[in-house]
């Protein structure tokens, strides 16, 4: 599959003709609400075999082959070229698809108070064929070792139909906030901890959870080793019951990183103890902060590069947001928070307000500036086919275990198309 960025004057008919496909195929692949209203800067996934490359000044067959991970011989063969003849600038070359990389993928799924919304279930069904794990959010621990159990129906049946494993996501959330005090009790009170582990085992057995996933955040720094020791006990127990064990980790760039979110998360110990860890490489741009890319490629790379110094690549899962944020400007601390929106909604707003989509090549992320009917000025940072493909390239380059999506319910059809095109998803 290829990615095409809409230019001024483009029509879907022209784009389809260029690629030898149909308007309907492109429209359906990208779930376009109005095929006649394309947005300048909009990234479209083109459902054709392989990719296309327009020869630019300075290009060579070797350089192009390195860029796409295929051989010079394959490019020459598929395009009827001569290796000795110079490349013509402006020529469009077809690039064959490279061999797919095998990875695991995780989709976190969060219900509302009344259960899963229709949009969330629709996204869960769309994503399930491309997911190794479903992780219902969340089983919240109590101070006596019991667990608050979320609504998870009909996720088990969707998982079973698609060969997707259920992951039991367990947190130290209390009153919708991560609680250091709750975490301390669970990690240090032997009786409570035993009850806690017993309840996890019971629920996992009843619901057929095959991975036990601990998302303990904002722990006390002095509980770092207590958390490591707890994970050792949990790993021994759950592996004996035929389960794997995993954790979620804050995005660190050094072992000595300060801050309550980071200090109790010991990358090296987790790499030794658990089967894999999801590193939360997103939320640089967040609802309460100033406008910026949610997961800019540079900071994401820095975190993952550090992680590789502490744990093997085969245990690292890259976290990825499925959403963007719409900020009202000017940003001031204490203003109403930015609103989370899907990539599809970002494109709809660009069309509605006749705004173009621009792309920050340093952050590898798209953004939109627009003015609403009430005169308020807005900035949206979100994800598109280009930004997610950049993350996929990083995942391949670093040879990581896989990717974890926070969270299903935000429509992003281009992600699932490219995920299936670039990778073979492991099913267990």
MOZIGI-V441383 format. One record per run of one state. SS is the DSSP state (h for helix, s for strand, l for the rest). FROM is the first residue (numbers start at 1). LEN is the number of residues. If there is no record, write none. Layout:
ss: (SS & SS)
from: (FROM & FROM)
len: (LEN & LEN)
This chain:
ss: (l & s & l & h & l & h & l & s & l & s & l & h & l & h & l & s & l & s & l & s & l & s & l & h & l & s & l & s & l & h & l & s & l & s & l & s & l & h & l & h & l & s & l & h & l & s & l & h & l & s & l & h & l & h & s & l & s & l & s & l & h & l & s & l & s & l & s & l & h & l & s & l & h & s & l)
from: (1 & 2 & 6 & 12 & 20 & 23 & 31 & 43 & 47 & 51 & 55 & 61 & 69 & 72 & 80 & 92 & 96 & 101 & 111 & 112 & 113 & 115 & 116 & 118 & 129 & 133 & 142 & 147 & 149 & 155 & 163 & 165 & 172 & 173 & 175 & 177 & 179 & 180 & 189 & 190 & 208 & 209 & 216 & 221 & 241 & 244 & 250 & 267 & 274 & 276 & 280 & 297 & 311 & 313 & 316 & 322 & 324 & 330 & 339 & 342 & 343 & 353 & 357 & 361 & 365 & 372 & 377 & 383 & 385 & 399 & 402 & 407 & 413 & 423 & 426)
len: (1 & 4 & 6 & 8 & 3 & 8 & 12 & 4 & 4 & 4 & 6 & 8 & 3 & 8 & 12 & 4 & 5 & 10 & 1 & 1 & 2 & 1 & 2 & 11 & 4 & 9 & 5 & 2 & 6 & 8 & 2 & 7 & 1 & 2 & 2 & 2 & 1 & 9 & 1 & 18 & 1 & 7 & 5 & 20 & 3 & 6 & 17 & 7 & 2 & 4 & 17 & 14 & 2 & 3 & 6 & 2 & 6 & 9 & 3 & 1 & 10 & 4 & 4 & 4 & 7 & 5 & 6 & 2 & 14 & 3 & 5 & 6 & 10 & 3 & 3)
